[in-house]
């Protein structure tokens, strides 16, 4: 459990929290316990039980610190940290788990892949392996993203949220009052402001993740659009519904009709904002250090929503799972619990600096005076959104196929395509690609 004494020390950790944006992971296991076949779980040559943890290399520093803490508390366990870059990690996990390899015990699970891994039988259910009250200790959106067939199949390790950054100098230059940090604007109000701010090689507004589903879904979510069927196997009638077309017509108009957003790539968006080419920038809280270090005079406010509709913000990040094929499930689960519910969660928060999914940590951010003043208050905004307005991405075993085709549709819409036509083309391809999961899901 997260220690109250450690919680009171949150303020002393703000500097590393805001400077870095990596996350933590670690591993653990208990005394040798019977495996699924009834045989004792294996031990290393030192007599310690060794488990292998497949993790994203970007998180090496916080993972290492967390694992050290875990091994100090569990001297009978040795964690083998198997780090890899993102693409290589995804490939390694897919190859090993599809072959039912026993070489992986605990693993990183990207939020959109939870259902995919579950349908394929890669993840061991955690309900009987970790704290029975675990679901009450994470945000509802985080729990939803790691639940399949009413079972907890992964544990949330970190989260994400978005704030609307703005360039104070450009607002002053145009004689426009600064947005209030605690007053949420509607999308309609953002567009009107953006029109006033556009001109002289400056655009009024830009998304960070241009044409990417993670951020675009906030538009359809605000209109209450369900983007995939309940079983996650049908996109037609959902991702191309009239309401979805309405949401993404708004997106296309930003670039074409209103011309307040630049037709650039995601990789260019941050530079456009920090160099003064964009006045308002909707992006993750993790961008704050880079924006601050650019030297620009900036402020933040809340994520917009459509007038009279639902307030919806993006969420989702990394989770931890236990391989169904591991012979050391209890040991791996002990690691997962330490990193997502125990002291390891605190270390990840402090060293990694990403938004936590644990309610206790989010509550601490909400009450600690350290987070009252700007720019520390950005994390408080993100924490509040994570608890109150976050909506998880569509649950489908074919999320990668869905996302790839939807991202293409969003990019086409950005470049002037008619939204309904672009969405219709996307769902016809998506549904064809999702067919391969129907037999797997039925097993």
N, C-alpha and C positions, 0 to 999 in steps of 0.2 A: 504494500500500500504506500501511497505517497506520504511522506512524513510531514507532520504539521510544522516541526521545527525547520525543516528545509524550505517549506512554503513561505515562512516568514522572512527568508533570506532572498526572496525573488528580486528585490531591488538591486542587490549587489551584483546581479548577473545581467543587467540590462545591456551593458556595453557589448559583450560577445553576442547577446541575443539579437541585437539590431545590426551588427556588423556582418554576421555570417548568415547563410541561408541553406546550410546543409542539415541533414537529419541523422538520427541515431539508429543503430540497431545492435543487437548483441545476441548472445546465446547462453543456453543453460541446460542443465539436466539434473536429475536427482540421482539417488542411489540406483544401482542396476535394478531394473524392473523387467518383468516378463514382456517380451515383444508379442506381436500379434500371433505368432506361431507357438507361443508358450515357452520359448527359450529365453534365457537371460539376455538383456540388451548388452551389446559388446562393450568392452573397455579398451582403452589405449594401453600401450606398453608400460606406461607409468602407473597403471592401476586405476587411472581416472577414466570415467566414461567420456568419450569424445563424440561430439555432434558437429555436423557440418552445416554452416549457415551461408546460403547463397544470397549475396547482397550487392547493392549498387555502389560502385566505387566512389561516387561523389560524397558518400557519407562515411568515408574511412575514419576521419578524426573523431566524430562523436560516437561512432560504432565502437571504436577501439576503447574509448574511455568507459563506455557503458559495459562492454564485455569484461574489462578489468574489474569493475565494481561487482559484476555478476559472479565472476570466478572467485573473488575474495569472499563472497558470501556463500559460495557453493564450491568449496575446494575439491570436492569429489568429481567435478565436471570440468572438462576441457572443451573450449569452443574453437573450432577451426573456421576462421572467417574467410570465405571464398568470395573475393571481390571481383567485379567485372564492370566494364562500361555498360550503359543502358542496353544498347542493341545486343551486345554479346551476352549480357545477363538474360535477356528475354529468350534468346536463342538457346542458351544452355539449359534453362529451366524447361523449355518446351521439349528439347531433345531427351533430356534425362527422365522427365516425368512421363512422357509418352511411352518411353521404354520401361517404365516401372522400376527405374533405377533406385537402389537403396543408398546412393551416394549423397543425397540431399535430405536433411532432416528438417531444417527451418528455412524459410525463404521469404524474400520480398514479393509482395503481390500488389501490382498496380490496381487502383480502384476499378477501372473499366474492365479488368481481366478477371475479376472475382467470379462472375457467373461462368465465363468461359472455362476456367480451371475447375469449377465445381461440376459442370456438366460432363467434363472429361474425366472426373473422378480423381483429380490431382490432390485435392485438399481434404485433410482429415477434419471432421466436425470438432469444434472446440468446446461445445457445451459441457461435456463431462471431463474436460481436461484442464480448464482454467476456472477462476473464480466464478461462482454461480451468479453473482450480482454484476458481472462485467457489463452487461448491456445498459445498466443504469448509470454506469460511470463514464460513458462516452456520449457525445451528442447524438440526437436522434438520426440526423442525416448520416453520420459516420456508421451507426449501427445498421441502418438500412443498406448501406453500400457493401456491407460484409455479411449479409444474411441471404441464404439461399434455401428454399423449401423450408422456411421457418427455423433453419439451423444456422448457428454462428460458424462460419467457415474460415474466417480470418479475423485478425485483431487490428484496429486502427492505430497506426503509429504516429502519423502527423496529419495535418489538414491544410487547407488553403482558403483564402477569401480575397475579395477585391475592394478597392476604394477608388474614388474619383479624385485624382491629383489635378491641380490646376496651377498655371503660371501666373503669379501675382502681378508681375511686371506687365504682362499683356493685358490683364484685366484693367490695371491702372491706366495704361496707355489709351484704352478705349473708353475710359470713364465708366466702367461697369463695376458695381459693388461686388465685393468678394462673397462667394457662397458661404453659408454658415456650416460649420463642421457638423452640427447635429441636426440639420434640416435636410431631409431627403428630397431631392428634386425629381420631377417626373421626366420621362424621356422627352416629352413634348417641350418642357422648359429647357432641357439641355440643348435641343436643336435650335430653339430661338436664341439662346445665348451663343451657340456656336456660329450662327449666321452673323451676329454682331462682331464676333472675334475673328472671322475669316477675312483675309485680305493681306496685301503686301507680303506674299509668299508665306503666309501663316494660315494654318487650318484650325478651325474651332474645336474639333474633337477627333480623337482616335482611340480605337481599342488597342490593347497590348497584343492580344492573340487574334490578329486579324484573320477572319475566315476560318477560325478554329472552333470546333464544337464546344470545347470546355467553356468558352466565353459566350458564344452565340446562343447557347441554350438558355441563358438568362432572359433573352427576349421572348422566346416561346414559353418558358416557364412563367413569366409574368402574365401571359395571356391564358395560363392554365392548360397549355397544350400537352397532351400525352404523346410522346414521340415514338413509342414502340408499343406493341401489344403486350398484354400481361405476361405471356409466356416468353416474350423476348424474341419471337420468331417471325413477326410480321411488321413491316414498316408502312406498307400501303394503307392509306386511310388515317395514318397517324403523322408521320413525318411530312406528308404532303397534304394535310388537312387544310381547309380554308383558313383556319386560325394560324396554322404554321406559316402559310403563304403570307398572311397579314403581318406576322412578326418579322419575316425576312424581307418583305417589301419595305418595311421601315429601314432595315439594314441597307438594302440597295439604294434607297433614296439618300442616305447620308453621303454616298459617293457620287451619285448621278444627278438626281433632281436637285437636292440642296447643295451639293458640292462642298460640304463642310469637312469631309474626311479625305485624307490622302490615299491614293491607290498604291499602297506599298506592301511589302512583306512583313510578316511578324518580326523577323530579325532586325528590321529597320525601325520599328516603332519606338523603342526607348530612346534611341538617338534623336529621332525627330522631336520628341518632347524635351529632352535635356538641352537640345541646341536651339530651342525657341521657335521651332516650326509648327508646333501644336500647342494649343492653349489649354485644353482639357484632355486628360489621359486616364482611361479606365484600365487599371492594372492591379496585379496582386500586391499585397502588403509587403512582400519580400523584395519589391523593387525599391523600397524607400532608401536603403543605404546608397545605392548607385545614384539615385536622384539627389539625395543630400550631398553626396561627394562631388556632384557636378558643379556645385556652387550656385545653382539657380534658387531664386526666392519662390518657394512653392507652398501650397496649402492642400488640404484634403477635405473631402466631404463624403457622404454616403453614396452607395451604389444606387443608380436611378431605377425607376419602375414606370410602367405605363399608368397613366392617370385612371384611378378608379379600379385598378386591377391588383393582382397579387404582387407583393414584394418578394423577389426571388434573387438569390445570389449564388454564384458558382461555389463548388466545394469539391473535395476529394484529393487524395494524394497517395501516400504509401501505407500499406498494411503489411502485417506479418502473418504467415501461415505455417502450418505443419504438414509435411508431405504425407499423403496417404500411404506411401510405400516405405516410409521410414520404419526401422525396427526400434527406434528410440523416441517414440511419440511423446511419452510422458516427460522425458528430459527436454525435448524440443519445446513442448508446451510450457514448461517451466521458464524457459528462456523468453518465449513470446509474452508470457504474463509479466515477467520482470520488466520488459522493455515497453510494454503498453499500459500496464497498470501499476507497476511497482516503482522502485527508485530509478530504474532505467528510464522511465518516462520523464522524470524530472531532469535527468542528465540530458536527454535528447532535447528537451525544451531549452535548457540553459546553454548547452554547447552548440546545438544545431541551429537554434533561432527560428525555426519554422513554427507555424501556428499549431498548437496542440489540439487534439480531439477530446482530451479528458476534461470533463465538466469541472472537476476540482481546480485544475490549472486555469481554465478559462474564468472561473469565478474569482480566482486570485488576481488575475489581470484586471478584472472589473472593479476590484476593491482596493488594490494596492495604490497608494497616492503617487507612486512612481510613474504611473501611466496616465496621469491627468493632464500633463503639459505636452505640447507639441515638441518634437515629433513622436515622442513615446506613445502618445494617444492613438497613433495609427494602429498599433497592435491591439489596443482596447476596442477600437472600432471593429477590427477584423474578428476579434473574439466574440463580440456581441452579435455580429452577423452570423458567425458560425453556429451560435446557439439558437438564433431566432429566425433567420431568413434563408439559411442554406438549403439548396435542393440538389440532391445527388443526380448523377448522370443516368441515362436510361440503362436498365438492367437487361442485357442480352448476351448470349454466348458468342454472338458475332459482333461484339462492339467494335473491333478493329475494322471489320468490313463496313459496318454502318458509318463509323466515323470517317473513314477514308472517302467514301462516296458523298457524305454530307459536306465534308470540307471542300470537296470539288464543287458541289452545288453552291456553297456560300461564296467561293471564289468567283464562280461564274456570275452570280448575282451582283457581287461587288463590281464586276467588269461590265455590267449592263444587261445581263440575261433576265428574262421575265421570270420572277420567282416561282410561280406555279409550274411553269414548264421545266425549270431546273430541278425542282423538287420531285416532279413526276418521273423525270429521267433517273434521278438518284434512287428512288424507292423501287423502281422496276429492277435495277441491278442488285440492290440490297436484298430484296426478297428472294431472288434467284440464288444469291450467295448464302442466305440463311438456311436454305433447304438442307444443306449437309448436316446441320445441327439437329434436325428434327428426329432422326432415328437415334442419335446419341442421347438427346434429352429424354426420349421415351424409355430408355433402358433403366 
